[in-house]
Amino acid sequence: MARTAGSWFRAAQTAREGHVSAGGAEKDVDFVDAGEDVNDAIDAAYRTKYGRYAESYVEPMIGAEARATTLRLVPHEREGDA
């Protein structure tokens, strides 16, 4: 199944915003396309961490489909925020 088929991803692409809860922190965020510089950095980190495994394991995680679905979470600025 393609990563873009997941309901959470379709909802994120449609709404372009969401709410994140992690480690006791709560934040409203905007979902924006990651951009080539972010994708390049993620790919390099992934190769460094998992490069010792078979190429068949690494390549799908850094391929075009994975890059196309990478989103950056940006704190949502609401009117009245300081």
RAKAPE-V526006 format. One record per backbone hydrogen bond with DSSP energy under -1.0 kcal/mol. CO is the residue of the C=O (numbers start at 1). NH is the residue of the N-H. E is the energy in kcal/mol with one decimal. If there is no record, write none. Layout:
CO NH E
CO NH E
//
This chain:
2 5 -1.9
3 6 -1.1
6 10 -2.3
7 11 -2.3
8 12 -2.2
9 13 -2.6
10 14 -2.0
11 15 -2.9
12 16 -2.4
16 31 -1.8
18 29 -2.8
20 27 -2.2
22 25 -2.3
25 22 -2.1
27 20 -3.1
28 76 -3.0
29 18 -2.5
30 74 -2.5
32 72 -3.4
35 39 -2.4
36 40 -2.8
37 41 -1.8
38 42 -2.5
39 43 -2.7
40 44 -2.3
41 45 -2.2
42 46 -2.6
43 47 -2.7
44 48 -2.3
45 49 -2.5
46 50 -3.0
47 51 -1.8
50 53 -2.2
54 57 -2.0
54 58 -1.3
55 59 -2.6
58 61 -1.1
59 62 -1.1
63 67 -2.4
64 68 -2.2
67 70 -1.0
70 34 -1.8
72 32 -2.4
74 30 -3.0
78 81 -2.5
//
